[in-house]
Amino acid sequence: MNIKCVIVCLLIYFFSFIYASNIEYDGYVHINLRHALVSSESPVFTDRGNITIQSLRTGSSTIQQKALSQSDKIKLRDLSAANKFYQLKSIVTASDGSQVSFVSTIKACMLVESELSDILSVSLDYSGKVITVTLAVASTSTCEGATVPIDKLKEFTTSVFVRHTENGPVPDTATYIQKLEREREAKERGEVKDNRSFLAKYWMYIVPVIIIMVLSSAANPDGAGGAAR
Ligand SMILES: *[C@@H]1O[C@H](CO)[C@@H](O)[C@H](O)[C@H]1NC(C)=O
């Protein structure tokens, strides 16, 4: 019993510490976006633009992206027609100067059919470090084979989302302690509780029996008296 209490208290302390540390950081991050518009074993990434997230806490960001050149538009259309993947490399520079890069891929036709409207999710761990950057498109989730005029592939319209690591399911320690307490009390009370529940359960059988006994004992004295007379 005591050991259980100690473990539960340690767990409560541990989870409250994680929760507190989750909201204490802030900082900025710079992301250089580079993309590969030709399907290849060793893709060549060219500059697409830059994102600056000024505050990881609020997720406010600014984006500068180049308009696609005519040759890039054709490369992207061809990539889509060949049902190949569009690859995006995100080179993340944190406020302490550390650099890490992530590659995210989607079907080129999805990007083309959404007319270059995409979503970039930047996920953070508990300390505010970027752990992934993933690309998705805003509208369709499947390639429907729609033909998109090439002049619609001019500029990226990108939404940036900063995702904070969510707390895992926190054990419901208070309820667990209450349950242990109730079980202990029930054990101490022992048979008292059982008797009550027996009466509660079987009253509908016991009451008619009592009524019959009362009625028959009320009828019997008369009969007995009549017989004695
Ligand atoms: C993004 O930043 C890099 C250097 O950090 C620069 O060379 C490039 O021109 C920038 N791209 C855009 C679209 O501003």
The ligand as an SDF file (V2000), in Angstrom:
LIG
                    3D

 14 14  0  0  0  0  0  0  0  0999 V2000
   16.6450   31.7650  -49.3180 C   0  0  0  0  0  0  0  0  0  0  0  0
   17.8240   31.9290  -48.5590 O   0  0  0  0  0  0  0  0  0  0  0  0
   19.0130   31.6120  -49.2760 C   0  0  0  0  0  0  0  0  0  0  0  0
   20.1880   31.7880  -48.3390 C   0  0  0  0  0  0  0  0  0  0  0  0
   19.8410   31.5810  -47.0180 O   0  0  0  0  0  0  0  0  0  0  0  0
   19.1650   32.5030  -50.5030 C   0  0  0  0  0  0  0  0  0  0  0  0
   20.2930   32.1150  -51.2280 O   0  0  0  0  0  0  0  0  0  0  0  0
   17.9170   32.3670  -51.3700 C   0  0  0  0  0  0  0  0  0  0  0  0
   17.9670   33.2810  -52.4620 O   0  0  0  0  0  0  0  0  0  0  0  0
   16.6520   32.6350  -50.5670 C   0  0  0  0  0  0  0  0  0  0  0  0
   15.4910   32.3510  -51.4060 N   0  0  0  0  0  0  0  0  0  0  0  0
   14.4530   33.1650  -51.5450 C   0  0  0  0  0  0  0  0  0  0  0  0
   13.3760   32.7570  -52.4730 C   0  0  0  0  0  0  0  0  0  0  0  0
   14.3730   34.2250  -50.9490 O   0  0  0  0  0  0  0  0  0  0  0  0
  1  2  1  0
  1 10  1  0
  2  3  1  0
  3  4  1  0
  3  6  1  0
  4  5  1  0
  6  7  1  0
  6  8  1  0
  8  9  1  0
  8 10  1  0
 10 11  1  0
 11 12  1  0
 12 13  1  0
 12 14  2  0
M  END
$$$$
